[in-house]
Amino acid sequence: MIGGPNDMPGRPGLRHAEECMGTVFSFDVRTSGVGLGPVIDWLHQVDRRFSTFRSDSEISRLGRGETSLAQCHPDVREVLEIGHRAVDDGGGAFTMFPQGTLDPSAVVKGWSVERASRMLTAAGSKSHLINGGGDVQTFGRRPDGTPWRVAIVDPRKRDRILAVVAGENIAVATSGTAERGSHVIDGRSGQPATGLLSVTVSGFGGLTSVDIAATTAMALGDGAREWLAARSEVAALVVPGDGARWRTNNWSDFGVATGE
């Protein structure tokens, strides 16, 4: 059900949570008359197309060599092109073969949230926030004129807030071990990345690139500092496995208030 009991009484817009892709996509839309139906339908289409848990998905069939890339939906070609660029950009640390078979999930979620945000904007939304499994894309400001705020949780103590990212049209993604353990694979070694507890990246370029940057830095481990420092389009807050957390020099340029 879209809207209904999730509508926000006394103010325009709606809230909705949708289970999809093995996670939850939460929507907070602050513009009246903007429906979520087409966006929700599209997210489930993406799940059917990219799910590695479905033997009949396009990505599963492509991985088994039962179809060609030219025969796949344009979305598949777009996602794989993004993934190949990410592999090159991260020196092989980012991978689309985390378990030895084709799995571009590290691209798909952020890309889906960013595309969903663009769909809402095209439908007339002036203000919204989409949270896809903890990775966030915002658009506009809240109706009271204040920026959207996204809390960053300490991976070592889940009831503690490390920082709050505040900004207009900002994307925030965290890659880490707190929720799913050491699930990020270093494509160079094929082994789980264990050097860092979490990497949070914020930026204005959209969640696709921000999410990929967080995953790449997580996979790079000790090499994350140098790699992130070379990317002025994003800022990062990093919690190592041991030692004090650190931030990129441009952290404060992205509307970020840090709590101690």
C-alpha positions, 0 to 999 in steps of 0.5 A, a space after each residue: 500500500 502506498 500512502 494510507 496509514 503512512 501518510 503524515 497527518 497535518 503536513 504535505 507528503 507521505 512516508 512509506 517503507 518498501 521491502 525490496 532487494 533484501 533490504 528496506 527502502 524508506 521514503 520521506 516525501 514532503 510534496 503533496 500529490 506525488 505518488 510512489 507507485 511508479 517508483 515502487 514498481 520500478 524498484 521491484 523490476 530492478 530486483 527481478 532483473 539484478 537479483 543473484 538469488 533468482 535463477 531467471 534474472 537477467 544478471 544470473 542468466 548473463 553470468 551463466 552465459 545464457 544471454 548476451 549483454 546486447 540482449 539485456 535491458 539497457 539498465 543492465 548495460 548501464 550498471 555494468 559500465 558503471 561497475 567496470 569504471 569503478 573497478 578501474 578507478 579503485 585499482 581492482 579493489 572494487 569488484 563485481 565478482 565478490 564470490 567468483 560469479 557476476 554480482 553487481 549488487 555493490 552498484 545496484 542499490 545506490 544506483 537504484 536509490 539515485 534513480 528513484 530520487 530522479 523519478 520523484 523529482 520528475 514527478 514534481 517532488 521538491 523535497 524528499 529523502 530516500 534511505 535504501 538500507 542505510 544509504 541515503 539520497 536527499 533532494 531539496 530542503 525540508 519544508 521549514 527551510 532546514 537541510 535534511 540531516 543524516 546521522 552516522 552511527 559509531 560501528 563500535 557502539 551502535 547507540 552512539 552518533 559519530 556525526 550528522 551530515 546536513 545538506 541539500 541534494 546530498 548523498 550519504 553512504 556507509 560501508 562497514 562491518 557492523 550490520 553484516 560482518 566482513 562482507 566487502 570483498 577486496 577484488 585484488 585478493 578475493 578475501 574479505 576486507 578487514 582493515 577498516 570498521 566503516 567508511 562513510 562518504 558524503 557528496 553532491 554527485 549522487 548516491 551511485 558514485 558516493 556508495 561506490 566510493 564507500 565500498 572501494 575505500 572499505 576494500 582498500 583498507 590502509 590505502 583508503 586515505 590516499 585514495 579518498 584524498 585524491 577525490 575532492 568531489 566526496 568527503 569521508 569519515 573513516 573508523 579503522 579497525 584499531 586507532 582513532 577515526 579520521 576524516 578527509 580534509 574536505 569533511 567540513 566542506 560538505 555541510 557536516 557537523 561532527 559530534 564527539 
